[in-house]
Amino acid sequence: MIKKTLLLIFFTGLLFANDTNKFNEGKQVFDKWCIHCHGVGMPATDALSIVYKDTEISPVLEERKNLDKSFIEYVVRNGRFSMPFFRKIEINNKQLESLAFYLSTKNR
């Protein structure tokens, strides 16, 4: 019984460590590729503040609570409105997964 409990604790720790690594990598990707338009006071954030005026939705992506991973991945790969798409040589699939994890879990 003790062996099983120790194994469970060990593997749970690995899962949390993996999530922490993914979260940190997502933050790094955001800071490299996204913050220049989606940071506070930046052009995309200003545009989103008009879109979300009179709502409780924050125009600052890092403050959002309603972002879905699949939506983030789609927009990054395909672009949206004036936002360009990002190719796999710019943001690879692993980095994109980390970015989506970061933005979708940051404020939950």
Backbone as CSV, one residue per row, in Angstrom:
resi,resn,N_x,N_y,N_z,CA_x,CA_y,CA_z,C_x,C_y,C_z
1,MET,0.823,-1.199,0.000,0.000,0.000,0.000,0.867,1.263,0.000
2,ILE,1.901,1.266,0.816,2.788,2.428,0.885,3.485,2.633,-0.454
3,LYS,3.871,1.527,-1.101,4.520,1.611,-2.403,3.613,2.291,-3.429
4,LYS,2.352,1.902,-3.450,1.387,2.489,-4.388,1.189,3.971,-4.101
5,THR,1.113,4.319,-2.836,0.934,5.722,-2.461,2.135,6.547,-2.894
6,LEU,3.329,6.022,-2.673,4.541,6.736,-3.077,4.611,6.894,-4.596
7,LEU,4.236,5.859,-5.329,4.206,5.952,-6.788,3.199,6.996,-7.255
8,LEU,2.045,7.011,-6.628,1.025,8.000,-6.972,1.540,9.413,-6.722
9,ILE,2.166,9.632,-5.594,2.727,10.949,-5.277,3.808,11.323,-6.290
10,PHE,4.657,10.372,-6.634,5.730,10.618,-7.593,5.179,11.034,-8.955
11,PHE,4.221,10.269,-9.484,3.675,10.569,-10.805,2.836,11.842,-10.801
12,THR,2.159,12.122,-9.712,1.419,13.381,-9.600,2.389,14.553,-9.648
13,GLY,3.514,14.414,-8.966,4.545,15.450,-9.001,5.081,15.668,-10.397
14,LEU,5.267,14.588,-11.147,5.727,14.711,-12.530,4.716,15.463,-13.387
15,LEU,3.438,15.182,-13.190,2.404,15.878,-13.958,2.412,17.367,-13.665
16,PHE,2.501,17.729,-12.395,2.534,19.146,-12.039,3.794,19.820,-12.557
17,ALA,4.922,19.126,-12.519,6.169,19.684,-13.044,6.040,19.922,-14.539
18,ASN,5.407,18.984,-15.254,5.197,19.134,-16.686,4.314,20.339,-16.973
19,ASP,3.236,20.509,-16.200,2.357,21.666,-16.379,3.100,22.964,-16.101
20,THR,3.953,22.972,-15.091,4.730,24.170,-14.775,5.677,24.502,-15.918
21,ASN,6.330,23.491,-16.471,7.225,23.716,-17.610,6.458,24.243,-18.815
22,LYS,5.303,23.650,-19.086,4.484,24.071,-20.222,4.005,25.509,-20.022
23,PHE,3.580,25.840,-18.810,3.125,27.191,-18.482,4.262,28.195,-18.694
24,ASN,5.445,27.878,-18.182,6.591,28.785,-18.314,7.022,28.951,-19.764
25,GLU,7.008,27.862,-20.528,7.350,27.966,-21.943,6.305,28.807,-22.677
26,GLY,5.038,28.639,-22.324,3.984,29.446,-22.936,4.167,30.925,-22.659
27,LYS,4.567,31.264,-21.454,4.844,32.664,-21.090,6.000,33.201,-21.926
28,GLN,7.035,32.386,-22.123,8.173,32.810,-22.946,7.750,33.054,-24.390
29,VAL,6.921,32.185,-24.935,6.425,32.359,-26.308,5.596,33.637,-26.391
30,PHE,4.720,33.850,-25.415,3.897,35.062,-25.394,4.782,36.306,-25.361
31,ASP,5.790,36.294,-24.504,6.674,37.457,-24.380,7.488,37.706,-25.646
32,LYS,7.802,36.662,-26.386,8.581,36.831,-27.617,7.716,37.268,-28.802
33,TRP,6.539,36.646,-28.965,5.768,36.833,-30.181,4.489,37.654,-30.020
34,CYS,3.914,37.715,-28.843,2.556,38.251,-28.696,2.471,39.587,-27.964
35,ILE,3.335,39.792,-26.994,3.188,40.937,-26.101,3.312,42.275,-26.831
36,HIS,4.000,42.281,-27.961,4.208,43.527,-28.703,2.903,44.089,-29.259
37,CYS,1.935,43.234,-29.472,0.610,43.683,-29.916,-0.449,43.493,-28.836
38,HIS,-0.286,42.469,-27.996,-1.325,42.105,-27.029,-0.990,42.473,-25.590
39,GLY,0.068,43.249,-25.375,0.370,43.742,-24.035,-0.527,44.929,-23.698
40,VAL,-0.472,45.370,-22.470,-1.271,46.524,-22.026,-0.851,47.754,-22.827
41,GLY,-1.838,48.453,-23.385,-1.584,49.675,-24.139,-1.055,49.456,-25.545
42,MET,-1.032,48.230,-26.004,-0.534,47.917,-27.342,-1.690,47.888,-28.340
43,PRO,-1.376,47.949,-29.644,-2.418,48.118,-30.668,-3.554,47.090,-30.639
44,ALA,-3.236,45.815,-30.533,-4.306,44.805,-30.541,-5.157,44.907,-29.283
45,THR,-4.525,45.212,-28.167,-5.270,45.369,-26.920,-6.191,46.580,-27.004
46,ASP,-5.694,47.663,-27.601,-6.540,48.846,-27.782,-7.732,48.534,-28.688
47,ALA,-7.492,47.771,-29.755,-8.585,47.391,-30.656,-9.596,46.503,-29.935
48,LEU,-9.105,45.555,-29.148,-10.014,44.674,-28.410,-10.780,45.425,-27.327
49,SER,-10.211,46.506,-26.814,-10.942,47.283,-25.801,-12.176,47.942,-26.414
50,ILE,-12.127,48.229,-27.699,-13.309,48.762,-28.393,-14.323,47.638,-28.601
51,VAL,-13.842,46.483,-29.030,-14.720,45.334,-29.261,-15.443,44.929,-27.978
52,TYR,-14.717,44.917,-26.861,-15.285,44.443,-25.598,-15.773,45.564,-24.688
53,LYS,-15.922,46.757,-25.254,-16.460,47.876,-24.476,-17.847,47.486,-23.949
54,ASP,-18.151,47.894,-22.757,-19.435,47.607,-22.100,-19.639,46.119,-21.800
55,THR,-18.550,45.358,-21.743,-18.630,43.959,-21.313,-17.636,43.768,-20.168
56,GLU,-17.669,42.615,-19.581,-16.711,42.318,-18.519,-15.494,41.555,-19.045
57,ILE,-15.393,41.421,-20.365,-14.267,40.708,-20.972,-13.081,41.656,-21.082
58,SER,-11.948,41.234,-20.575,-10.740,42.052,-20.635,-10.144,42.013,-22.038
59,PRO,-9.689,43.156,-22.541,-9.000,43.161,-23.829,-7.559,42.641,-23.726
60,VAL,-7.043,42.520,-22.514,-5.680,42.035,-22.288,-5.718,40.503,-22.251
61,LEU,-5.080,39.859,-23.221,-5.164,38.398,-23.327,-4.718,37.687,-22.059
62,GLU,-3.689,38.185,-21.408,-3.194,37.520,-20.199,-4.154,37.649,-19.019
63,GLU,-5.170,38.486,-19.143,-6.166,38.637,-18.075,-7.456,37.880,-18.369
64,ARG,-7.560,37.323,-19.567,-8.800,36.663,-19.976,-9.020,35.361,-19.234
65,LYS,-10.294,35.053,-19.005,-10.668,33.812,-18.324,-11.450,32.881,-19.239
66,ASN,-11.706,33.330,-20.474,-12.586,32.570,-21.357,-11.885,32.073,-22.619
67,LEU,-10.573,31.999,-22.611,-9.863,31.566,-23.809,-9.727,30.047,-23.828
68,ASP,-10.103,29.468,-24.946,-10.047,28.025,-25.148,-8.768,27.671,-25.907
69,LYS,-8.124,26.584,-25.536,-6.865,26.191,-26.178,-7.011,26.030,-27.690
70,SER,-8.069,25.384,-28.128,-8.228,25.146,-29.570,-8.444,26.454,-30.326
71,PHE,-9.130,27.415,-29.716,-9.321,28.725,-30.344,-7.977,29.442,-30.486
72,ILE,-7.183,29.429,-29.438,-5.867,30.076,-29.474,-5.007,29.452,-30.566
73,GLU,-4.965,28.132,-30.609,-4.160,27.437,-31.610,-4.631,27.767,-33.024
74,TYR,-5.942,27.828,-33.227,-6.487,28.148,-34.548,-6.092,29.565,-34.973
75,VAL,-6.273,30.524,-34.086,-5.984,31.926,-34.423,-4.492,32.124,-34.681
76,VAL,-3.649,31.505,-33.888,-2.205,31.649,-34.097,-1.802,31.073,-35.452
77,ARG,-2.359,29.943,-35.843,-1.988,29.320,-37.115,-2.656,29.975,-38.332
78,ASN,-3.840,30.553,-38.150,-4.601,31.063,-39.292,-4.749,32.575,-39.322
79,GLY,-4.421,33.247,-38.222,-4.622,34.690,-38.145,-6.089,35.010,-37.927
80,ARG,-6.349,36.267,-37.637,-7.733,36.701,-37.442,-7.772,38.206,-37.592
81,PHE,-8.673,38.697,-38.425,-8.779,40.122,-38.721,-7.396,40.640,-39.129
82,SER,-6.828,41.590,-38.412,-5.524,42.128,-38.818,-4.345,41.369,-38.208
83,MET,-4.626,40.363,-37.391,-3.536,39.576,-36.808,-3.002,38.591,-37.841
84,PRO,-1.685,38.581,-38.037,-1.118,37.631,-38.998,-1.092,36.215,-38.434
85,PHE,-0.972,35.239,-39.323,-0.782,33.857,-38.874,0.704,33.650,-38.575
86,PHE,0.992,32.658,-37.764,2.375,32.318,-37.450,2.660,30.914,-37.961
87,ARG,3.755,30.799,-38.719,4.148,29.520,-39.300,4.844,28.644,-38.261
88,LYS,4.944,27.374,-38.575,5.588,26.423,-37.663,7.074,26.710,-37.480
89,ILE,7.682,27.425,-38.415,9.095,27.773,-38.231,9.246,28.969,-37.287
90,GLU,8.147,29.664,-37.023,8.175,30.773,-36.060,7.759,30.275,-34.670
91,ILE,6.606,29.652,-34.611,6.109,29.046,-33.375,5.816,27.586,-33.707
92,ASN,6.656,26.691,-33.213,6.436,25.278,-33.548,5.242,24.727,-32.762
93,ASN,4.844,23.509,-33.086,3.639,22.933,-32.468,3.753,22.797,-30.952
94,LYS,4.922,22.429,-30.462,5.120,22.299,-29.014,4.988,23.672,-28.340
95,GLN,5.581,24.686,-28.941,5.479,26.040,-28.391,4.039,26.542,-28.447
96,LEU,3.347,26.227,-29.532,1.954,26.644,-29.664,1.091,25.977,-28.597
97,GLU,1.337,24.708,-28.353,0.601,24.005,-27.304,0.867,24.658,-25.938
98,SER,2.109,25.041,-25.694,2.461,25.700,-24.429,1.824,27.078,-24.329
99,LEU,1.822,27.822,-25.427,1.183,29.144,-25.439,-0.304,29.019,-25.144
100,ALA,-0.953,28.069,-25.797,-2.387,27.856,-25.577,-2.653,27.438,-24.132
101,PHE,-1.796,26.595,-23.585,-1.933,26.183,-22.187,-1.786,27.392,-21.269
102,TYR,-0.778,28.205,-21.510,-0.525,29.399,-20.693,-1.731,30.338,-20.691
103,LEU,-2.213,30.700,-21.874,-3.315,31.669,-21.951,-4.641,31.095,-21.461
104,SER,-4.837,29.796,-21.619,-6.122,29.214,-21.219,-6.178,28.838,-19.739
105,THR,-5.035,28.789,-19.075,-5.046,28.408,-17.656,-4.579,29.512,-16.722
106,LYS,-4.030,30.585,-17.242,-3.411,31.624,-16.409,-4.343,32.174,-15.340
107,ASN,-5.571,32.437,-15.669,-6.491,33.096,-14.732,-7.618,32.201,-14.254
108,ARG,-7.430,30.911,-14.330,-8.488,29.994,-13.882,-8.172,29.404,-12.554
